[in-house]
Amino acid sequence: MKLRAIPVFVSAGLLLSSAGHAADRPNIVLMLSDDQAWYGLSVQMHPDMPNSKSDFYHTPRLEDFAAEGMRFSSAYAPATVCSPTRASLQTGMSPAKNRWTKAAPIAAADNNFPLIPVQHRKVLYEEEITIGEVLQEAGYRTAHYGKWHLAGGGPAMHGYDESDGETSNGNADPLDDPENPLDVIGMSRRALDFMRRADEANEPFFVQISYYPLHVQENASPETIARVEARERGKVHSDVLIAAITEDLDTGVGVLLDGLEDLELTDNTYVIYMGDNGHRPGDNNMANNRADNPAPLVGDKGNVSEGGIRVPFIIRGPGIAANSWSHVPIVGFDLFPTYAEWAEIDPDNLPDGIEGGSIASIVANGGTGAVNRPREELVFHFPHYQVGSPQSAIRVGDYKLIKYYEGNLTALFDLSTDIGEKHNLVREMPEKAAELEARLDAYLASVNADIPVVNPHYDPSQRTGFTGNRRNPDAFFPHDESIDVKLLYYPE
């Protein structure tokens, strides 16, 4: 691919350092991909699972990046859809606590679902203290490029010195330049220009680059599409356009990594690559309920099965051993306190209500240790219809319980032996299931999470679903009663 040259008030008490001290602290870069499966790279995400990488997508630059750093095999997005994850990254709180649990569309009682899903907000409030504001006041230069999707006036209103503005999915549609597909090259170069200027000013920087892929795969480079079409298809993945836009994204990542090297910033910069949620339905060839499914995880974006929330997570930086692994469960909102620790900010000066725990000691200790969060459990709350019915999940240790609000069903899994969530242990371990359900309910109550309620006007004889999306306002999205949701996501 040819690379085109592309031009390039928080609460008191957080300010820590002079610019001189700030220059000694590490830089931080987060690269966030969109709708990318845990096994959606050619990077193997678990050392003992050959199928924890794609059998069709090629991401050679991310392979090299992983070989230079640490892979977390058990990393989770805060949510199973994009906007709640992005809000969680900014605030350090779970979507349940933020009360931002879904992107559009939102179902209501007259959509005739058996349950009435909860409503949620769609804007990052001005009074919320973001990681951008915390780092900015601590002496960091901050920037956000790419997909924001949080409204609220855009990154400039929430602690970012430079940004692409109040962007969302729709901003990706016109980005069809074959030499800069979905702006993956331009975005990386704008970020590098910002880093160069911060370094010249002797100031550390924090940059979040929220790439648009895997959205709008039809905008992939024609050159990449032709190269992908010549390859043999995989059993799990075979979509040429998705493979091509994945490869284009990898190219953009490579531009960023090469630029950091050219600027001689690699040794003092933590670089993280992670996904915002699992893959979209249809990106995987195999039906989730098939016993012979060669994919490692069940589920998709829009449900809290592992395929909807477990994501690729790779980190490289000072003191991180090359080609290392961590199997410690982590979640996206752990990054807020991690960044703060790297920036040498006193934890007592962080905003109230942070739910994450720093992973700094884990990456410095060869991938071992524990994350010290206010609560031991990880909770994922998706009280909506999307791919499956409203549901929540809790993970404690290796055990994970999913609660399906429609039908009041639960499923229990031991992820240490059943990462594919095929063997429901509820009947074998009823006490463990009851314990985890009680802990899940207690957490949701403690943060005043919204829970779906029975729709008294539900009529099974009438059409069920909701209409309208960004590309096709007249489209209809059914809750198809002929599809057994329990079969798809509730193994007996």
C-alpha positions, 0 to 999 in steps of 0.5 A: 500500500502506498502511504500518503503524506498527511498534514498533520478544569478538573477538581483541584489536587491532581496536579503533581509535577513540574514539566521537568519531572513530567519529562521523566514519566512514561508516555502512554498510547492506547490503540483501540480497534472496533468489533474485533474478535479475541481470535480476530488477529493472526496473533495467538491470544493463548499459548495453549490454544492454536485456534486463538488466532484467525485462520484467514486474517493476516496481521503481521505488524501486530504479530511483531508487536506481540513478540516484543511485549506481553499478551493478556489471554484473559482481557475483557472489554467493559461492555459487549458494545462500543459506546459503553466500553468507550465511556468506561475507558474514560471514567474508570467505571463499569457500564452498569455504574455509568448507566450507559449499557448500549449503543443505539437502537433502544427498544421500548414497550411498543417494540413488543419484546417480552421484556422492556429493556432499560433506557440509557444515556448517550452523552458523556457529562461535563461534570464527569472526570475523565482520564484525559483530564486527570493526566492533563492536569498532572502534566501530560499532553493529551490527544484523542484521534478517531472514533469518539462516539460519546457526544458531550462536545467531543474530546476537547470538552473532556480533557484532550488537547487535540482530537478529531472532534465529536466523531462517531460511526458515521464519520467512517463512511466517506473514508474510502481513500485507497491509500488511506482506508478508513484514515488508518494511515492519517490517524497514526500520522496525526498521532505521531506529529502530536507525540513529536511536538510533545517530546520536543516540549519535554512533556509526556503524552497520552494518546488514544487512537480509536481506529474505525475498523472493523467498521465499513469494511467495503472501504478497504484498500483495493490492493489489500482486497486483491491480495486477500482474495488470492488466499485460501479461506479459513474454516472460521473466517472467510470474509474477504472484506473483513480480512482486508480491512483487518490487514489495513488496520494492521498497516496503520498500526505499523505506521504508528510503531515505526514512527515511535521508533523513528522518534526514539520514543519506544523505550519510554512509551507504553503502547497498548492494543485492545478491542472494544468488544467482540466480533459482529454476528456473521463475522464468524462462519460457524453457528454458535450452537454447533458442537464442531465449531472450531472457533474458541469462543461462543457468542458475539457482540451484543451478548455477554458470552466470552465471544462478546466481551473477551478481546485481544490485549497486547502491551509493550513498554518499559520493563515488559519482557518480550514475548511474555504472557499474563493469564490474570483476568483484566478489564478495560476500566483497569486502565484508568488507575494503571495510567495514573500509576505510571504518571505517578499520581497519588491514588488518593487524588483520583476521582471517587468511584473508580472501579478498576485496579492498576495492572502496572505491577502485573506487567512489571512482574512477568504477568503474574500477580493480582489486580487490586480492585474495590471488588473482586468480581468482574460484572458485565451488564447488558440488559438489552435485546441485540444478539440474544436477550437481556443478560448479565454476567459475573466472573469470580476466579475461573467461574463465570455465571450468566443470568438471562432475564428472559425466562430467569435462567442462569448458566455456570461455566468453569473457564479454566476448563471450558473457555468455549462455555459449552458445559453448563454446571448449574445442575452439577454445582447449584450452590456455586451458581446460587452464590455467584447469582447473589453476588451479581444481584448484590453488585447491580443493586449497589450501583443502582443498575437498571434491570429490564422488567416484564412487558405487560403488553407483550403479544406473542402473536404480533411482530416483535423487534425494532426499526431503523439504523444509521444506514437504513432507517426503514430496516426492521430488526426482528426478535425472531421467535423461530430462533431459539436463543437458549440454544444459541447461548444457553447450553443445557 
